[in-house]
Amino acid sequence: MFITRRRPSFLIRETFSRAAKACVFIALLAALACAFSTRGACAQDDFSFDEESEPAAAAPDLPAAVAADAAAQPVAAESGDAESGDADDSGESKKSDNYLMWMFRSLGWFFSVVFALLSMTMVALIVINIVNLRRSQIVPEALVEDFGKLIDENRFQEAYECAKDNESLLGQALSTGLARMPSGYEKASQAMQDVTQAESMRLEHQLGYLALIGNLAPMIGLFGTVVGMIASFQAIASGGAAPSPQKLAEGIATALFTTELGLAIALPALAAYDILKNRLARFILDVAVVSESFMGRFSPSK
């Protein structure tokens, strides 16, 4: 009976799960497309730079060249200053525009894919848990008011139907308690506790994936740090007395970018986990208090 009543909520959670998987797949494709497009743009820039850097035409005769050089020195100085300023500006804009490409190139395809999957999964889990951990999904105020009125009027059958038709955790606990009430108050109370504990464990299990991502992301970042430092030391060892500065910079960039992204993913994941876990504990306590206040009227001691 309860499985049939909970089918709509199960379909909602299944829809959110499929949407999360779709978001992760789309983000992966976007990251790969961005990486390939920026790499192609970089190759085109290098090709155009090579074409422009071809040697000029043959120099004219020596006397004419000396005269032309003496006449064009002031103009060349002014144009050289202007060109150097333009080169500096273009270099700064190129550096700022290619920061994302530099990050992807430093991370490599492995770390780019891993961090993209972790970030998209984290966002999907946060959204799903926020939707599931709403007060209307666990302790709805309308159910508390309607169920209380029916119990006060001794309309127990209608109260049971009202609680059974509600898909919240409080509705499941109250309907289970009323259904077990003919067997005794102790069994009814134990049945309500079992239902509440089972649902609480399911929600905590779903929430625990955020803690897993928060603990896993810094470890992956540390692994990338080790990989980058090994690449830098390898460049020093193979370069001899004059190692390549470019190889050193690539290894250090890999180490720093992986550490940065690992911390950037772990911080919001752990913060969301703690906040949502405290919210879940508060709602579970509210369910226990409300259900006990209603079912306590059937206690033999009263």
C-alpha positions as CSV (number, residue, x, y, z in Angstrom):
1,M,0.0,0.0,0.0
2,F,2.7,2.5,1.0
3,I,4.8,1.7,-2.1
4,T,1.8,2.7,-4.3
5,R,1.2,5.9,-2.5
6,R,4.9,6.9,-2.7
7,R,5.1,6.3,-6.4
8,P,4.7,10.0,-7.4
9,S,7.6,11.1,-5.1
10,F,9.7,8.3,-6.4
11,L,9.1,9.5,-10.0
12,I,10.1,13.0,-9.0
13,R,13.3,11.8,-7.5
14,E,14.0,9.7,-10.6
15,T,13.4,12.7,-12.8
16,F,15.8,14.8,-10.9
17,S,18.4,12.0,-11.0
18,R,18.1,11.7,-14.8
19,A,18.3,15.5,-15.1
20,A,21.5,15.5,-13.0
21,K,23.0,12.9,-15.3
22,A,22.1,14.8,-18.4
23,C,23.7,18.0,-16.9
24,V,26.9,16.1,-16.2
25,F,27.0,14.7,-19.8
26,I,26.3,18.1,-21.4
27,A,29.0,19.8,-19.2
28,L,31.5,17.1,-20.2
29,L,30.7,17.7,-23.9
30,A,31.0,21.5,-23.4
31,A,34.3,21.2,-21.7
32,L,35.8,19.0,-24.4
33,A,34.4,21.3,-27.1
34,C,35.9,24.4,-25.4
35,A,39.3,22.7,-25.0
36,F,39.5,21.7,-28.7
37,S,38.2,25.1,-29.9
38,T,40.7,27.0,-27.8
39,R,43.5,24.7,-28.9
40,G,42.6,25.3,-32.6
41,A,42.5,29.0,-32.1
42,C,46.0,28.9,-30.5
43,A,47.3,26.9,-33.5
44,Q,45.9,29.5,-35.9
45,D,47.5,32.3,-33.9
46,D,50.9,30.6,-34.0
47,F,50.6,30.0,-37.8
48,S,49.7,33.6,-38.5
49,F,52.6,34.7,-36.3
50,D,55.0,32.5,-38.2
51,E,53.8,34.0,-41.5
52,E,54.2,37.5,-40.3
53,S,57.7,36.8,-39.0
54,E,59.1,35.9,-42.5
55,P,62.3,37.9,-43.4
56,A,61.7,41.1,-45.3
57,A,62.8,41.7,-48.9
58,A,66.4,42.1,-49.9
59,A,68.0,45.4,-48.6
60,P,68.7,48.2,-51.1
61,D,72.1,49.4,-52.1
62,L,74.4,50.6,-49.3
63,P,74.5,54.3,-50.0
64,A,70.8,54.6,-50.5
65,A,70.1,52.5,-47.4
66,V,72.4,54.7,-45.3
67,A,70.7,57.9,-46.4
68,A,67.2,56.5,-45.9
69,D,68.2,55.3,-42.5
70,A,69.5,58.7,-41.4
71,A,66.4,60.4,-42.7
72,A,63.9,57.9,-41.1
73,Q,65.5,57.7,-37.6
74,P,63.1,60.2,-35.9
75,V,60.0,58.6,-37.5
76,A,61.2,55.1,-36.7
77,A,61.7,56.1,-33.0
78,E,58.1,57.5,-32.7
79,S,56.6,54.5,-34.6
80,G,58.7,52.1,-32.5
81,D,57.3,53.6,-29.3
82,A,53.8,53.4,-30.6
83,E,54.3,49.8,-31.8
84,S,55.8,48.8,-28.5
85,G,52.8,50.2,-26.6
86,D,50.4,48.4,-28.9
87,A,52.4,45.2,-28.5
88,D,52.2,45.5,-24.7
89,D,48.4,46.1,-24.9
90,S,47.9,43.3,-27.3
91,G,50.1,41.0,-25.1
92,E,48.1,41.8,-22.0
93,S,44.7,41.3,-23.7
94,K,46.0,38.0,-25.2
95,K,47.2,36.9,-21.8
96,S,43.8,37.7,-20.2
97,D,41.8,36.2,-23.1
98,N,43.7,32.9,-23.0
99,Y,43.5,32.3,-19.3
100,L,40.8,29.7,-19.7
101,M,42.8,28.0,-22.4
102,W,45.9,28.1,-20.2
103,M,44.0,26.5,-17.4
104,F,42.7,23.6,-19.6
105,R,46.2,23.1,-21.1
106,S,47.7,23.0,-17.6
107,L,45.1,20.6,-16.3
108,G,45.2,18.2,-19.2
109,W,42.2,16.2,-20.4
110,F,42.2,13.8,-17.4
111,F,42.0,16.5,-14.7
112,S,39.6,18.6,-16.8
113,V,37.1,15.8,-17.2
114,V,37.4,14.7,-13.5
115,F,36.8,18.2,-12.1
116,A,34.0,18.9,-14.6
117,L,32.2,15.8,-13.5
118,L,32.7,16.5,-9.8
119,S,31.5,20.1,-10.1
120,M,28.4,19.2,-12.1
121,T,27.5,16.3,-9.8
122,M,28.0,18.6,-6.7
123,V,25.6,21.2,-8.1
124,A,23.0,18.5,-9.0
125,L,23.2,16.9,-5.6
126,I,22.8,20.3,-3.8
127,V,19.7,21.1,-5.9
128,I,18.2,17.6,-5.3
129,N,18.8,17.7,-1.6
130,I,17.4,21.2,-1.2
131,V,14.2,20.1,-3.0
132,N,13.9,17.0,-0.8
133,L,14.7,18.7,2.5
134,R,11.9,21.2,2.4
135,R,9.5,21.5,5.3
136,S,6.5,20.9,3.0
137,Q,8.1,17.5,2.1
138,I,8.8,16.4,5.7
139,V,6.6,18.3,8.2
140,P,3.8,20.1,6.3
141,E,1.8,22.6,8.3
142,A,-1.4,21.8,6.5
143,L,-1.2,18.1,7.6
144,V,-0.6,19.0,11.2
145,E,-3.6,21.3,11.3
146,D,-6.0,18.9,9.5
147,F,-4.8,15.8,11.3
148,G,-5.1,17.6,14.7
149,K,-8.7,18.7,14.0
150,L,-9.8,15.2,13.0
151,I,-8.2,13.6,16.0
152,D,-9.8,16.2,18.3
153,E,-13.2,15.2,16.8
154,N,-12.5,11.5,17.2
155,R,-12.7,10.9,13.4
156,F,-9.9,8.4,13.4
157,Q,-10.7,6.8,10.0
158,E,-10.7,10.2,8.3
159,A,-7.5,11.1,10.1
160,Y,-5.9,7.9,8.8
161,E,-6.9,8.6,5.3
162,C,-5.7,12.2,5.6
163,A,-2.2,11.0,6.8
164,K,-2.0,8.2,4.2
165,D,-2.8,10.4,1.3
166,N,0.1,12.8,2.3
167,E,3.5,11.8,0.9
168,S,5.5,13.5,3.6
169,L,7.5,11.8,6.3
170,L,5.1,12.9,8.9
171,G,2.2,11.5,6.9
172,Q,3.9,8.2,6.6
173,A,4.7,8.1,10.4
174,L,1.1,9.1,11.4
175,S,-0.6,6.7,9.1
176,T,1.7,3.8,10.2
177,G,1.0,4.6,13.8
178,L,-2.8,4.7,13.4
179,A,-2.7,1.4,11.4
180,R,-0.8,-0.3,14.2
181,M,-2.8,1.2,17.0
182,P,-5.1,-1.9,17.4
183,S,-2.0,-3.9,18.3
184,G,-1.2,-1.6,21.1
185,Y,0.4,1.7,21.8
186,E,3.9,0.3,22.2
187,K,3.8,-1.4,18.8
188,A,2.3,1.6,17.1
189,S,5.0,3.9,18.6
190,Q,7.8,1.4,17.5
191,A,6.4,1.3,14.0
192,M,6.4,5.1,13.7
193,Q,10.0,5.2,14.9
194,D,11.0,2.5,12.4
195,V,9.4,4.5,9.5
196,T,11.1,7.7,10.6
197,Q,14.5,6.1,11.0
198,A,14.3,4.4,7.7
199,E,13.4,7.6,5.8
200,S,16.0,9.5,7.8
201,M,18.7,7.0,6.8
202,R,17.7,7.2,3.1
203,L,17.9,11.0,3.2
204,E,21.3,10.9,5.0
205,H,22.6,8.4,2.5
206,Q,21.6,10.7,-0.4
207,L,23.2,13.6,1.5
208,G,26.4,11.7,2.2
209,Y,27.5,12.0,-1.5
210,L,28.1,15.7,-0.9
211,A,30.5,14.8,1.9
212,L,32.2,12.3,-0.4
213,I,32.7,14.9,-3.1
214,G,34.0,17.4,-0.5
215,N,36.5,14.9,0.8
216,L,37.5,13.5,-2.6
217,A,38.1,16.8,-4.5
218,P,41.1,18.0,-2.4
219,M,42.7,14.6,-2.6
220,I,42.4,14.8,-6.4
221,G,43.9,18.3,-6.3
222,L,46.7,17.0,-4.1
223,F,47.3,14.2,-6.6
224,G,47.5,16.9,-9.4
225,T,50.0,18.9,-7.3
226,V,52.3,15.9,-7.0
227,V,52.0,15.2,-10.8
228,G,52.9,18.8,-11.6
229,M,55.8,19.0,-9.2
230,I,57.2,15.7,-10.6
231,A,56.9,17.2,-14.1
232,S,58.9,20.3,-13.0
233,F,61.6,18.2,-11.4
234,Q,61.8,16.1,-14.5
235,A,62.4,19.2,-16.5
236,I,65.2,20.3,-14.1
237,A,66.8,16.8,-14.3
238,S,66.7,16.6,-18.1
239,G,67.7,20.2,-18.7
240,G,71.0,20.1,-17.0
241,A,72.5,23.4,-16.0
242,A,69.9,25.4,-18.0
243,P,66.5,23.8,-17.6
244,S,63.6,25.0,-19.8
245,P,61.6,27.8,-18.1
246,Q,58.6,26.8,-20.1
247,K,58.7,23.2,-18.9
248,L,59.1,24.4,-15.3
249,A,56.1,26.8,-15.6
250,E,53.9,24.0,-17.1
251,G,54.6,21.7,-14.2
252,I,54.0,24.4,-11.6
253,A,50.8,25.6,-13.3
254,T,49.4,22.0,-13.2
255,A,50.2,21.8,-9.5
256,L,48.5,25.1,-8.7
257,F,45.5,24.7,-10.9
258,T,44.6,21.3,-9.6
259,T,44.9,22.5,-6.0
260,E,42.8,25.5,-6.7
261,L,40.0,23.6,-8.4
262,G,40.0,20.9,-5.7
263,L,39.5,23.4,-3.0
264,A,37.0,25.4,-5.0
265,I,34.8,22.2,-5.3
266,A,35.3,21.0,-1.8
267,L,34.4,24.2,0.1
268,P,30.8,24.6,-1.2
269,A,30.2,20.8,-1.1
270,L,31.2,20.6,2.6
271,A,29.3,23.8,3.5
272,A,26.2,22.5,1.8
273,Y,26.5,19.1,3.5
274,D,26.7,20.6,7.0
275,I,23.8,23.0,6.4
276,L,21.5,20.4,4.9
277,K,22.5,17.8,7.5
278,N,21.5,20.2,10.3
279,R,18.2,21.0,8.5
280,L,17.5,17.3,8.2
281,A,18.2,16.7,11.9
282,R,15.8,19.5,12.9
283,F,13.0,18.2,10.6
284,I,13.4,14.6,12.0
285,L,13.1,16.0,15.5
286,D,10.0,17.9,14.5
287,V,8.5,14.7,13.1
288,A,9.2,12.8,16.3
289,V,7.7,15.6,18.5
290,V,4.6,16.1,16.4
291,S,3.8,12.4,16.0
292,E,4.4,11.7,19.6
293,S,2.1,14.6,20.6
294,F,-0.7,13.1,18.5
295,M,-0.2,9.4,19.3
296,G,0.5,10.1,22.9
297,R,-3.3,10.5,23.4
298,F,-3.7,6.8,22.9
299,S,-1.2,5.9,25.6
300,P,-2.5,3.7,28.4
301,S,-1.0,6.0,31.0
302,K,-3.2,8.9,30.0
